[in-house]
Amino acid sequence: MYRVNMRKMEDNQSGVISAVRVGGELGRRIRDMGLVPGTPVRIQGRAPLYDPVALRIRGFTLTLRNSEADHIEVEVA
């Protein structure tokens, strides 16, 4: 297993969030959305220009801007 930035993950690739590398208001907002270490996540798809990215997490679909996904590290197989 290796760690990769969420922005660099491919469509339908799955992994487990290993770290959220931002503090302050943005870090709190990301964690409030359920993106916390230990949570399984799958990239569901991307918009035509690759921003935003749609994630499948905890039984629902969530979209993030690439600027937000840059701060999330995911462990993939």
C-alpha positions as CSV (number, residue, x, y, z in Angstrom):
1,M,0.0,0.0,0.0
2,Y,1.1,3.5,-0.7
3,R,-0.1,7.1,0.1
4,V,-1.2,9.4,-2.6
5,N,-2.8,12.9,-2.7
6,M,-6.6,12.6,-3.3
7,R,-6.3,14.9,-6.3
8,K,-4.1,12.3,-8.1
9,M,-6.4,9.4,-7.6
10,E,-8.1,7.8,-10.7
11,D,-11.8,7.3,-11.3
12,N,-13.2,4.3,-9.4
13,Q,-10.0,4.0,-7.3
14,S,-10.6,3.3,-3.6
15,G,-8.5,3.9,-0.5
16,V,-8.6,4.9,3.1
17,I,-8.0,8.4,4.3
18,S,-4.7,8.5,6.2
19,A,-4.3,12.3,6.9
20,V,-5.8,15.7,6.5
21,R,-2.9,18.0,6.1
22,V,-4.5,21.4,6.7
23,G,-5.6,23.3,9.8
24,G,-7.8,26.3,10.5
25,E,-11.2,26.8,9.0
26,L,-10.6,24.7,5.9
27,G,-9.3,21.7,8.0
28,R,-12.3,21.9,10.3
29,R,-14.7,22.1,7.3
30,I,-13.1,19.0,5.7
31,R,-13.3,17.0,8.9
32,D,-16.9,18.1,9.5
33,M,-17.9,16.6,6.1
34,G,-16.7,13.2,7.4
35,L,-13.3,13.2,5.7
36,V,-11.3,11.9,8.7
37,P,-8.4,9.5,8.9
38,G,-9.5,5.8,8.8
39,T,-12.6,6.5,6.5
40,P,-12.9,4.4,3.3
41,V,-13.3,6.6,0.2
42,R,-13.8,5.9,-3.6
43,I,-13.4,8.4,-6.4
44,Q,-16.8,8.2,-8.2
45,G,-16.0,10.6,-11.1
46,R,-14.8,14.0,-12.2
47,A,-16.2,17.0,-14.0
48,P,-15.1,17.4,-17.7
49,L,-12.3,19.8,-16.7
50,Y,-11.3,17.5,-13.7
51,D,-12.7,20.0,-11.1
52,P,-14.6,19.2,-8.9
53,V,-14.2,15.5,-7.9
54,A,-17.1,13.3,-6.7
55,L,-16.4,11.0,-3.8
56,R,-18.4,8.1,-2.4
57,I,-18.0,8.1,1.3
58,R,-20.1,6.8,4.2
59,G,-23.0,5.9,1.9
60,F,-23.3,9.3,0.2
61,T,-21.7,11.2,-2.7
62,L,-19.7,14.3,-1.8
63,T,-18.0,16.7,-4.2
64,L,-14.8,18.6,-3.5
65,R,-12.8,21.2,-5.3
66,N,-9.3,20.1,-6.3
67,S,-7.9,22.8,-4.0
68,E,-9.6,21.0,-1.1
69,A,-8.6,17.5,-2.3
70,D,-5.0,18.6,-2.3
71,H,-4.9,18.6,1.5
72,I,-6.2,15.0,1.9
73,E,-3.8,12.0,1.8
74,V,-5.2,8.6,1.0
75,E,-3.7,5.1,1.4
76,V,-4.4,3.0,-1.7
77,A,-3.6,-0.6,-2.6
